[in-house]
Amino acid sequence: MKNIKFKLLALSTVLLLATSSCIGDLDTEPKYDYTLEQLIAQDPNAVEGLLSRLYASYALSSVRGSGESDVAGADPGESPFIRGLINLEDFTADGMKNRWGDNGLDQLTTTSNWTDSNKFFRYVYDRLYYIIPQATNLILILNKDDVNYSKKAEAIGELKFLRALSYYYIIDLFGKGALVTDANFGTTTALPQSSRTELFNYVESQLIEAEAALPETNSYGRANKATVQFLLAKLYLNAEVYTGTNRYSNAVTYLNKVIAGGYSLESNFSKNFRTDNNTSNEIIFPLIADAISSQSFGNTTYIIQGSLSIETMTPQTYGSVGPDAGAWAGHRATKAWYGLFGNSAAALTASTDQRAKLFWTTGHSYEMTDYKVWKDGYPSVKFQNVNTAGNGTSSLFVSTDFPLFRLSDAYLMYAECAVRGAAGADMALAQTYFNQVRNRSNAGNLTLSLQNILDERGRELNLEGVRRQDLIRFGKFTGGSYLWPWKGGSKDGTSISDNYKLFPIPATALQSNPNLTQNPGY
């Protein structure tokens, strides 16, 4: 079993209560058997456990086990954050498709007919608004003068980061929402709707405060300065989409900090996606998975088991137990992803790029004529439940952490900012960073351009929850200038309208808070 340095603990003495209605009625103050002061006096690790509970909310369905969900009324297997991130950022984009088609997945994988009743939109929205009030309440408690804890400022910094991370995804996916803050937490009246710009400004301010409070290094799986700096850089990279104002120069400022933070590219690309990736020096912030101590159907288990099938593969090779308990035969890449390595099956096979080898091709068709047919398209084996040497015990649940932030993304972000003319960016350095990412996978040097950067981001980062965001930033997601298989519900792709740049606000959220309004086009 992986040695998890930051355990995902459930405190038996503390019960945190929150519901999806928190965007309207925020009277969700946790009830304690003991005050926090009493908990700390009896157990110095109480704050650590409370923090771990919040980190776990991004990694698991619930710390109570894989059969329960923190989100009220949600399916425990379908509602975890990582599963939602892949569903909304990857299946809606060009590189990945899912064949199951159950209860709303068809809307995602074909980027068509989105409705506010789709449960997968609701699960992500409710998960984020579950975390936000929890973090806010703990910040308020820790800020009390009579709470004595030696790492109080650092803990508050971590909580501000975790809250800001949720708001960041609200900004990116839904564009607006209620703004729960230290000042208005606990009010019994529905909060007003905050715009994308208002949410952006709040997240920016919170991350700047968190950066000042956090240490240079922290335990594995916990936020440090570089974690916050990376999220600030990502926020600024997308600022023109979010607010209409170019902030690429600000992104460069924080990318320089991240790059100087002591991380380095792993010589073996695949190490970042194996069970020993907790030893990778490239991963800046992971979401932890463990086959024994942190089980979930919706973390990297979803990615790995969903990409395997006994029909054409040997799942045990990748650490799956195979039929009945694993190898769910759901996800395949499209030529929009593996076509970046070669425009035919033969060209893909001949590619020297090591990332081109991370597709299963035997028994499968290069073209995805029918996205519901398993053999159409190539399964990605980028994520595996074995270590870098290919060893491990096959299991249903997996021990591969999800690398939410990693250094190669920072290198590619820097290159993009430089090409977009960011003040302070060094074009020669940007070219070096770009080629370092490529050369690590034996891809060779390539001249910088926006199209080359977008393509490289696809080769490097697909199935990591960023592709839809990238396509929107590059002006490729909506409209008809760039088509991919099954875009708009058509085999060869068709134009989609600009309202698809945002997901609809879930109907349950609109019912809970009458101050919220639906996004245009839904």
N, C-alpha and C positions, 0 to 999 in steps of 0.2 A: 504494500500500500504506500502511496506517496506520503512523504513527510510534509504535512501541511503546517507551515510555521504559524499561520494565523487561522485558528480553528473556528469553524462556523458553529458557535455555541448557542443553545437555547437555555436561557436562565429560567430555572423552575420557579424562582421567586418573583419573576416579573412577567406580567401579561400585557402585551402591547395590543391595543385595540384600534382598528381603523377600518373604514368601509369605503366603498366606491363613491358614497355620497359626500365625501369630504370636500368636493368642489363646491357644494352648496352649504350644507350644514357642517360646520367645522367644530362642533362640540364633541371632539373625539379624544379628549385628554385620557391618556393611559391610566389604568387603575393599578395601584401597587399594593402588594401585601405589606411592604415596608417602604419607607421613604428612601429616596436615593442616598441620602446621608447615612441611613441605617444600613443600607446594602453595602456601601463603601466601607463602613466601620466593620461589618462582619466579614466582608469579602473584598479585598482590594481590587480583584479582577472584575468587579461588577460592571464598571464602565467599559472595560474591554469586551465583556459579553454583550452589552447593549450595542456597542459599535459593530460587533461581529454580526449581530442580528440584522443590522441595516445593510452591511455588505452582502450578506446572504440573500437579501431580497432581490439583488440583481442576478444571483447565480442559481437559486433554487425556487421551487414552487412554494416551499415552506420549510422551516427548520424542523417542523414536526414530522417530516417525511414526504416521500414522493407521491403519496396518496392524498395529500391535503394541499390546499392553496390558500395563500394569504389574501387573495382577491376574492371577495364575497361572490358566491354563485358561479365561480369559474371552474372549468375542468382543470384538475391539477397538472395533467400532462401537457395541456395546450397553452396554459397561461403564463409560464415563466418568461422572463425578460429576453433571454438569449433566443428562444424560439420565436418570440415576437419580432425581434430585431431582424432575424434571417427572413422571416415571412415578409416583413414590410420593406426592408432595404434590398434584399437580394432577389426574392421571387417576383417582385414587381418590376425588376430591371431586366437587363438583357441576358445575363450569363447563366442563370439558374431557373429551373422550372420544377414544379411538383405535380405529380400525376394523380394524387388521391381525389382531388376535387370535392372533398366533403365540406359542406356547410360554410362556404365562403372562400375556400382556398382557390377555387377557379377564378374568382374575382381578382385575386392577387396575382396568380401566375399568368393571367392573360391581360393584366392591367386594363380591365374593362368592367363596366357595370358596378362600380363601387357604390355601396349604400351605407347609411349610418347604422344599419342593424347588423352589419358584419361583426361577428364575435371577435375576430382577430384584431380589429381596430380597437374594440372595447377592452380586450385583455391588456393590450399595451398601455392604453390610456389609463385604465384603472390601476395597473401595476405602478406606473409613475406617480399617480396621485395617491397611492398607498404609501410610497416612500416619503414623499414631500412632507406631509404633516408629522410623520413619525420623527424625521430628522429635526423638524422645527421644534417639536415639543422637547426633545432631548437637549437641544441648544438652549432653550429657555431655562430648563432645570439646571444645566451646568453653569449657566451665567449667574445663578444665585450666589450672593456673597457668602452664605453659610455652607456652601458645598466645597469641601476641601479635597482636591485631587491634584496630585503633583503635575499631571500632564493635561490639565484642564484646557489650556489654550490650544494645544495640539489636537485634542479630541474635538473641540468645537470646529477647528479648521477642517478636520476630516468630515464632520457632519455637514459643513457648508459645501464641501466638494460634492458629497453624495447627493445633497439636495439640488445643487446646481446641475449635476449630471442629469437628473430627472428632468429639470426644466429645459436643458439643452435639447433633449429628445422631444419634449413637447413643442419647442420652437421648430425643430426640424421637420417633424412628422405632421403636426396639426396646426402650427402657426399662431395659435392663441390659446388662452385659457385663463382660469382664475389664478391670481397671484397670492399664494399663502406665504406670509412673512412673519417674523417675530412680533411685529406690531399688531397684526390682525388675527393671529392664531387664537382659536377658541370662540370666535364670534358665532352667534347663532343665526345670523342673517346671511343670505347668499352674497358672496363676494362679487364685485363687478368684473366684467371681462377685461383682461389686459391684452394689448396688442402685441404683435411679434416684436416690435421695437422696444416696448416696455419690458417684456420678458427678457430680451437680449440685454438691455441695460442692467437689469437686476442680476442676471447671471454673471455678467462681466464684473460687477462690483463685488459679488460674493466670492468669485474665484480670486480676485486680487487680494481680498482679505484672507482667504484660505492659503494662498501662496506664502504670505508673510508668516502665517502661524505654523506651517508644516515643516518638518525636518528635511534635510537633503536626502536621507535614506530612511526607510521604514521597513517593517516586517513584510515578507512576501504577501501580496494580495491586498496591501493597504496603500493608501495614497501618500505620496511624498511631493516635494516641490515640482519635480519633473512631470508627475501625473497631472497636476493642476496646470502647469505651463502648457502641456500638450493640449488639454481641453480648451484653454484660452486660444491657442494657435488655431485649433479647429473651428472655434467660434468665429474668430476673425477671418479665417479663410473663406467662410460661407457668409460673411456679413453682408456682402452685396445682394445676395439672394434674400437674406433675412430682413434687412433694413433699407436696402437701396443705396447704401454707402460703402464704398470700397475701403477695406481695412487690411489689405495685403501687407502693408508695411508693418502694421502691428503684429500680424502673424509671424513675420520674419524675426521680430524682436524676441518673441517667445520660442520660436523654433531654434534660434541660436542658443537659448538657455537649455532647451531639451537636449540638443545635440552635444552640448558641453557637459552634460550631466553624468557621464561615465558609462553610458550604454554603448554597445557595439553590435554590428551585424554578426549573426551566427554564420560560420562558414558553411554550414549545412542548412539550407532554407527549411527543410522538413522538420528540423528539431523544434521549430516554433509550434508545431501542430501534432506533437506526440506526447505520450504520457510523462516523459521526462522534461517537458517544456518549462517546468518550474525552475530548471537550472539554466534556462536561456538568458543570456545577457542582453538580448534584443527586446524582450518584452518589458514594457514600461508599466502597464497595468493589466493584470489578468482577472478573469472571473473564475473562481476555483471550482473544479470538479474532482470528485473522488468516488470510485466505484463502491466503496464501503461506507465512508463517513459523510458524504454529501451527494446523495443520489437524487437524480431528477430525470424525468422523461423530456424535459425541455431545455437542458443545457447542451453541451456538446454531444450528449447521447443522441439528441434529435438530429444533429448534423451527421454523425457517423452511422448510426443505425439506419437513418433515412436514405443513405447513399449506397447501401449494400443490398444484395439479393442473392438467394441461392439459385435463381433462374439462370444467371450467367456468370456468377462469381463464386469464390470460396471465401465466405465472410470471416472464417477463423484467421485468415491471413492478416486481417486488419483488426483483430481483437474482438470480433463479434461472436456470440454464441450460436449464431445461425438461425434456423427456422424456429417458429413458435415464440421465442423470447427475444429475437433480434432480427436484423436484416429486413427492414421494413419496406424496401423497394419503392421509395417515393421520389427521391431527388435525382435529377440529371442536369448536367451542364448542357448548354446549347453551343452551336458553332460561333455565337457571338463571344464566347469565352475561349474555347479551345481553338477557334479560328484565328485568334491572335497569335498563335504559334505556327499556324500553317493552314492554308485555305483548302485542304483536302485531308483525307485520312492518311494518305502516304506522306504528305508534307508534315503533318503532325508527328508521325512516327520518326521522320528524319530530323526533326528539330534537335539542336544541341542544347536547348534550354532545358534545364533539369525540371522546371515547373511543368513542362509539356508532358512529362512522364506520369503526372499525377491524375490521369484519367484512365478509366477502364474502358477499353475499346473492343475487346473480343466479344463477338456476338451482338454488337451494337451498331447502329447506323449513324453515320456522320450527320445526316439530316434529321431533324425532328419533325417528321410529317404529322405525327399525332402525339401531343405531349402527354396523353394518358397511356401510351404504350411504353412499357419499361425499356424495351430495346431501342427506342428512338432517342438519340442523344447519348452522351457518354457520362456515366457516373463519375463524380469527382472523389478521389481518395486522398485529397489534400489533408484532411483530418483523419487520424487513425488512433485506435485504442491499443497501440503498442509503442514501445520506446523507439528511439532513433536507430537502434540496432535491429529493430524488427521483432523484439522479444516482448512477451507479456502474457497474462492470463486472460483468455477470452471471457467476456462477461456481457450482461445486458447493459448495466450502467457503466460509464466510462470514467477514466482518470486523466483525461486530457483537458487542461485548462483552456479557457477561451481568451485569446490575446486581444483584448479590446483596444489597447494602444500599443504600438511597437515602433521601433526606430526607423524601419524602412519606410513607413508611412510619413514620418517626419522628414526624411530625405526627399521624398517625392513631393511633399507639400512645399518644401523650400524651393525645389526646382520650379514648381508651378508659379509660386509667387514671383520668382525672378523673371520668368518669361512674361508674366503679366505686368512687369515694370515696377515692382515694389521698391520703394526707397530703402536703401540699406542692404539690398540683396546683391550678392556677388555672382555674376553670371558664370564665371569660370568655376567657382565653388559649386554652384548649382549643377553644372555639367558633371563635375566629379562625383557629387552625391548620386546623381541619376545613374551614372555608369557603374558606381559601386553596387547599387541594387541589382543591376543587370548582370554584372560580371560575377557576382556571388552565385548566380544560377547558370553561369557559363553561356550567357546570352550575347555577350559582346557589346561594344560601344554603340551608341546611337545618338544622333544629333538632337538637341532639345527643340521641341515645338509643342504647342498645346495638344495637338492630336497625338503625338508620340507619348506625352505624359499621360493623357487619358487612357491610351492603350496599355501603357505600362502599369498604371494603377489597376487595370483589369487583370493583367497577368499576375500581379503581385498580391492583390488584396481582395479578389472576389471571394465570396463566401465568408467575409469578415464583417458584414454589416455596414458597408459604406457605398455600394455601387449606385443605388438610386440617387443618393445625395450627390455623388460625383457627376452623374449624367445631368442632373438639374443644373449644377454649377457650370457645366460646360455647354449648356443650352441644347442638350441632346435627348432629354427625356420625353418631352411632349412634342407635338407637331409631327411632321413627316420627313424631316431632313435626315433622320437616322431611324432605320427600321430594324427590328430584330424578330426572331421567330416567336410568333404568338403575341406580339405587341398588339393591343387593341382587339384581341380575339381572333386574329387572322394568322394563318399558317406562315405567311411570308411577312407579316407585320403590316400595320396600317397606322395612319396618323391618329393621335389622341389629343384631346383638348387641354388647355393650360390648367384647368381646374385640378387635373391629376397631379399637379406639383404638391398638393396638400391632400391629406386624407380627410374624409368627413369626420366631424366631431360626432362621437357615438351618440345615438339617440338617448341612451340612459343618462349621459352627462347633461344633455339639453333638458331632460325632464327633471334632473336633480337641481339644476341651477338655471332659473329662468333668465338670468342675465347673459347667458351664453347664446351666441348666434351661430348658425351653421355656416360653414365655408361655402363660398360661391360655387354653383354648379351641382350641388347635391340637394 
